[in-house]
Amino acid sequence: MPFRFPAILPSPRNCRGAVSGLFAACLWLAGCASAPPVALDYDPQADFSRLQTYFLLDPLASGPVAPLELKRARQAVERQLQLRYRPAASAGDADFLIRVQLQGAERVVVHEDRLGLYGGRGPWGFGWQVPLNVRQYRQVYLVIDALSPDKAPLWRASLPSAAMGARSPEEQQLRLGSEAALLLNRFPPY
């Protein structure tokens, strides 16, 4: 006997319930996504209430960081600062100084592939070994420092930047903008 579809189709009311249940499950899973870890440190004796003008110092880079990436990071931080503070004409006129840093390092990750075995010839006959997967990648941290006019540290925030893996300069600029906003939303710390 050939297979036949059921003569009774589910009612639209049942479909709506399934769709809303699927939508709720998607929202629940999206809520499980974690935000990037932000490291924050500040001077508890500093008076952050009097800070109104800033001066952006030359950015710093360490490790494998391109000059254009550093320029985009500086622009992203400056855009976020302009939303809440006034830029000063010089470092001497500013209430606080901001320094942007990109700290990069080449990393290597080694994983054992436990699902596969490769055969080989050892010194005492045939042997088997677990294959290794080696991946090299670049880890870059976005660091923002707030300094007093005499360059004493007031506040520092950092996070691992996902912007360096962007496919285009525009996408990288958008990611750096959101990362700078994430960091500077914690400034001042109280």
N, C-alpha and C positions, 0 to 999 in steps of 0.2 A: 504494500500500500504506500503510495507516495506521501511525502510529508506535506502537510497543509498548515498554513498560518491559522492561528485561532480566529474563529469567527467573531469573537468579542474582543474589541480593542480597548485598551485602558481609556478611561474617561479623561477629559481635559483637566478635571479637578485633581486626579491622581498625578498627572504629569506636572502640574504646578507645584504640588508638594515635593515631588522628586527634584525638580529644578531648584526650588528654594532650599531644600536640604543640601544639594550639591553646592549651591552658592554659599551657604553657611559654612560648609566644610572647607571651601576655598578660603574664606575669610579667616577661619580659625588657623589654617596652615600658614597664611600670610602673616598672621600675628606671631607665629613662632620664629620668624626671621629675626635674627639678632642684629642690632646696630653695631657698627665698628667700635672696638674698645678705645675710649678716650682716656689718656693719662693726663691728670691735672695736678698742678702744684702751685701754691701762691704763698706770699708773705702775709701771715695773719695780722701783723702790726701795720700793714699799709692801709692808707685811707683812700679807698677807691671812689668815694663820693665826690671828690674834687676834680676828677679827671674829665676834661671836656675837649681838649685839643690833643692831637697826636701828630707824630712825625714818623714816617716810614723810612727806616734805615735800609742800607743796601742788603739784599738777601744773601744768604750763605748756602753753599751746597757742599756736600761731602759724598764721595763715592760716585757711582755711575749715574750722574744726573745731567741731562742736556740743558744748555743755557735757555732754550725756549720754554722748557718745562718750568724752570725757575722763574722766568718772566711771567708765565701764566699764573703761577702760584701767587706771586706778588700782586698781580692785577686782581685776582679773586679776593685776596685778603683786603686790599684797598677798597674794593667795592663794598664789602661788608662793613668795614669801618666807617665809610662815608654815610651809611644809613643811620648811625648813632652819634658820631663824633665829628668835630670840625678838623680839617687838616691844618697844620701849622706851617708857616713859611720856612722855618728852620728848626733844627733840633733844640736850640736855646729858647725858642718861643713856645715849645710844646709842653703839655702837662705830663705826657708819657711818650715813650718811644716804642715802636713795634719793629721786631726783626722776624722775617720769615726765613725758614730753613727747610731744605729738602735733604734728608739724610738717606742715602741709598747704600745698599750692599748687595753683592751677588751671593745667592744662597744655593745650596745643593740639597735635595731631598732624595733619600734612598729608601725604596719600598721593596719588600720581598713579595714576589708573586706566588702565593701559596697554592694557587689553582693549577699551576703547570710545572712540569718537571722537564729538564733538558738532560739528555744523555751525553756522556762524554767518556773519554778514555783516560783513566788515571794511571798512575805508575804501577798499580797492582791489578790491572784489568779494567773492566768497565765499571763506571760509577755514575751516580746521579747527583745533581745539585739543583737547588732552588734558584730560579732566575731572579735577578735583581732589576728593578726599574729605577733608573737614575734620571732626575729632572733638575735642570738648572733654571733658576728664575731670579728676578730682581725685586727686592723688597725695598720700598721707599716710604719714609715717614714724613708727614707734613708736621712741622713744628712751628708754633707761633710763640714768641716771647714778648712780654710787655716789660719794659724797663723804665726806671725813673730817669729824669733828665741827667742825673750823674751816672747813668748806666748800671745802677743797682737792680738786681732782678726783683720784679714785683709778682709776675704771674707767668706760667708756662702751661701750654696744652699741646698734646701731640696725638696723632693717630696714624695707623698704617694706611697709606693712600692707595685707593683703587684706581685713581685717575691715570696712573702711568700705563695701565693696560688698555687705555681707550684706543679705538680704531681711527679716530680723527682728532685734529686739534680742537675742533668745536666741541666734540664730546668730552675731551679732556678738560676744557675750560668749564663746562657745565659741572663735571664731577668735582673739580677743584673748588668751584663756587659753593657747592653743597657741603663739601668737607670744611671749608673755611667758615661757613655759617654754623655748622655743627660745633666747631671749636669756639668761635667767638660768641655763641649764645651762652657760653659759660663764663663770659667776661662781662662785668666784674663777678667774682666768685660768690658774692652774697648781696 
